[in-house]
């Protein structure tokens, strides 16, 4: 009897884990709505995202510097 209860509990746990895994798989989608095939694909996507964030951050920093220089030269009394 005890073994039946234990077996039933294990089966319920297995079913719950399967539902959780299925829900996570549905959530793991790329921006275009296509599912991410595996952890390696998700990791690659995360790495590309981090690299893009760095490029954007560097570009904004460079633009900010250029604007600061332009503003300095545009001040009254700053004649070339």
C-alpha positions as CSV (number, residue, x, y, z in Angstrom):
1,X,0.0,0.0,0.0
2,X,2.8,2.4,0.9
3,X,4.6,1.6,-2.3
4,X,1.4,2.4,-4.3
5,X,1.3,5.8,-2.6
6,X,4.9,6.4,-3.2
7,X,4.6,5.4,-6.9
8,X,1.6,7.6,-7.3
9,X,3.5,10.6,-5.8
10,X,6.4,10.0,-8.1
11,X,4.1,9.8,-11.1
12,X,2.4,13.1,-10.1
13,X,5.8,14.7,-9.7
14,X,6.9,13.5,-13.1
15,X,3.7,14.9,-14.6
16,X,4.2,18.2,-12.9
17,X,7.8,18.4,-14.1
18,X,6.7,17.7,-17.7
19,X,4.1,20.5,-17.5
20,X,6.7,22.9,-16.2
21,X,9.2,21.9,-18.9
22,X,6.4,22.4,-21.6
23,X,5.5,25.8,-20.2
24,X,9.2,26.9,-20.2
25,X,9.6,25.6,-23.8
26,X,6.6,27.7,-24.9
27,X,8.1,30.8,-23.2
28,X,11.5,30.4,-24.8
29,X,10.9,32.0,-28.2
30,X,12.9,34.3,-30.3
31,X,11.8,37.8,-31.3
32,X,10.3,36.6,-34.5
33,X,8.1,34.1,-32.7
34,X,10.0,31.0,-33.7
35,X,10.9,28.7,-30.8
36,X,14.5,28.6,-29.6
37,X,15.8,25.1,-30.3
38,X,17.9,24.5,-27.3
39,X,20.0,26.1,-24.5
40,X,22.9,26.7,-27.0
41,X,20.6,28.7,-29.3
42,X,19.3,30.7,-26.4
43,X,22.8,31.3,-25.1
44,X,24.0,32.5,-28.6
45,X,21.0,34.8,-28.7
46,X,21.9,36.2,-25.3
47,X,25.5,36.7,-26.4
48,X,24.4,38.6,-29.6
49,X,22.1,40.7,-27.5
50,X,24.9,41.6,-25.1
51,X,27.3,42.5,-28.0
52,X,24.6,44.6,-29.6
53,X,24.0,46.5,-26.3
54,X,27.8,47.1,-26.0
55,X,27.9,48.5,-29.6
56,X,24.9,50.7,-29.0
57,X,26.4,51.9,-25.7
58,X,29.7,52.8,-27.4
59,X,27.9,54.6,-30.2
60,X,25.8,56.7,-27.8
61,X,28.9,57.6,-25.8
62,X,30.7,58.6,-29.0
63,X,27.8,60.7,-30.2
64,X,27.6,62.3,-26.8
65,X,31.3,63.3,-27.1
66,X,30.8,64.7,-30.5
67,X,27.8,66.7,-29.4
68,X,29.8,68.1,-26.5
69,X,32.6,69.2,-28.8
70,X,30.1,70.7,-31.2
71,X,28.4,72.6,-28.4
72,X,31.7,74.0,-27.2
73,X,32.5,75.3,-30.6
74,X,29.0,76.8,-31.0
75,X,29.4,78.9,-27.9
76,X,29.4,82.7,-28.5
77,X,33.0,84.0,-28.5
78,X,34.4,80.7,-29.9
79,X,35.4,81.9,-33.3
80,X,37.7,79.9,-35.4
